[in-house]
């Protein structure tokens, strides 16, 4: 019986490592990390940025899987939320930049004068959805 559990654990760990490696490669391949380094003029620390993203992903998984809580960590949550939102926003914009989604979409449906309203709607919807999510959890 324990052999089956060990094999399942090895398969699960291997699959998780492959998926995580692919995700981190995708993030780095999109240029999000190099964009951060370029904008802050800290290109000599690019390896540290990449290691930080990987370490953040690993620690996030450990905290999620093992339900680790940080004592008196309530004050860290808003800071984490803002920084995570910035990172996800940069990631989404890098992906959109590579795929040229927005220019093609806007050109096809002739939406040029409504772009600011669309961006405002996306931002407000994302913020409102986050507020509802966190209010429901409390």
C-alpha positions in Angstrom: 0.0 0.0 0.0 2.8 2.5 0.8 4.5 1.8 -2.6 1.4 3.1 -4.3 1.4 6.3 -2.2 5.1 6.9 -2.8 4.6 6.5 -6.6 1.7 8.9 -6.5 3.7 11.4 -4.5 6.6 11.2 -6.9 4.3 11.6 -9.9 2.5 14.5 -8.3 5.7 16.2 -7.3 7.2 15.7 -10.8 4.1 17.0 -12.5 4.0 20.0 -10.3 7.7 20.8 -10.9 7.1 20.6 -14.7 4.1 22.9 -14.6 5.8 25.4 -12.3 8.9 25.4 -14.5 6.8 26.0 -17.5 5.0 28.9 -15.8 8.2 30.5 -14.7 9.7 30.1 -18.1 6.6 31.6 -19.6 6.8 34.6 -17.2 10.5 35.1 -18.0 9.9 34.5 -21.7 7.2 37.2 -21.8 9.8 39.7 -20.7 8.0 40.8 -17.5 11.1 40.3 -15.4 13.4 42.0 -17.9 10.9 44.8 -18.2 11.0 45.4 -14.5 14.8 45.5 -14.5 14.8 47.8 -17.5 12.4 50.3 -16.1 14.2 50.4 -12.7 17.7 50.5 -14.4 18.8 47.5 -12.4 19.6 45.1 -15.2 22.7 43.7 -13.3 20.3 42.1 -10.8 18.2 40.2 -13.4 19.2 36.8 -12.0 18.1 37.9 -8.5 14.7 38.9 -10.0 14.3 35.6 -11.7 15.2 33.7 -8.5 12.8 35.9 -6.5 9.9 35.0 -8.8 10.7 31.3 -8.5 11.2 31.5 -4.7 7.9 33.4 -4.4 6.1 30.7 -6.4 7.6 28.0 -4.3 6.8 29.7 -1.0 3.3 30.6 -2.1 2.7 26.9 -2.9 4.0 25.8 0.5 1.8 28.4 2.3 -1.2 27.2 0.3 -0.7 23.5 0.6 0.3 23.4 4.3 -2.0 26.2 5.4 0.9 28.1 7.0 -0.2 31.3 8.7 1.9 34.3 9.6 1.3 35.6 13.1 -0.1 39.1 13.0 0.1 39.0 9.2 -3.1 41.0 8.7 -1.1 44.1 8.0 0.9 42.4 5.3 -2.2 41.3 3.3 -3.0 44.7 1.7 0.7 45.2 0.7 0.8 41.7 -0.7 -2.4 42.4 -2.6 -1.2 45.6 -4.2 2.2 44.1 -5.2 0.5 41.0 -6.6 -2.0 43.1 -8.5 0.8 45.1 -10.0 2.7 42.0 -11.0 -0.4 40.3 -12.5 -1.2 43.5 -14.4 2.3 43.7 -15.8 2.1 40.1 -16.8 -1.2 40.5 -18.5 0.0 43.6 -20.4 3.2 41.8 -21.4 1.1 39.0 -22.8 -1.2 41.3 -24.6 1.8 43.2 -26.0 3.3 40.1 -27.4 0.0 38.8 -28.9 -1.1 42.3 -30.1 -4.6 41.5 -28.8 -5.7 45.0 -28.0 -4.7 46.8 -31.2 -6.3 44.1 -33.4 -9.5 44.0 -31.4 -9.8 47.8 -31.2 -9.2 48.1 -35.0 -11.7 45.5 -35.9 -14.6 46.8 -33.9 -13.7 50.5 -34.3 -13.6 51.2 -30.6 -10.9 53.9 -30.6 -12.8 56.6 -28.7 -14.0 54.3 -26.0 -10.6 52.9 -24.9 -10.3 55.0 -21.7 -13.8 53.8 -20.6 -12.9 50.2 -21.3 -9.7 50.5 -19.2 -11.6 52.2 -16.4 -14.3 49.5 -16.6 -11.7 46.7 -16.4 -10.0 48.4 -13.4 -13.2 49.0 -11.6 -14.5 45.5 -12.2 -11.3 44.0 -11.1 -11.2 46.1 -7.9 -14.9 45.5 -7.1 -14.5 41.8 -7.7 -11.5 41.7 -5.3 -13.4 43.6 -2.7 -16.4 41.2 -2.9 -14.1 38.2 -2.7 -12.3 39.5 0.4 -15.5 40.7 2.1 -17.1 37.3 1.6 -14.1 35.5 3.1 -14.3 37.6 6.3 
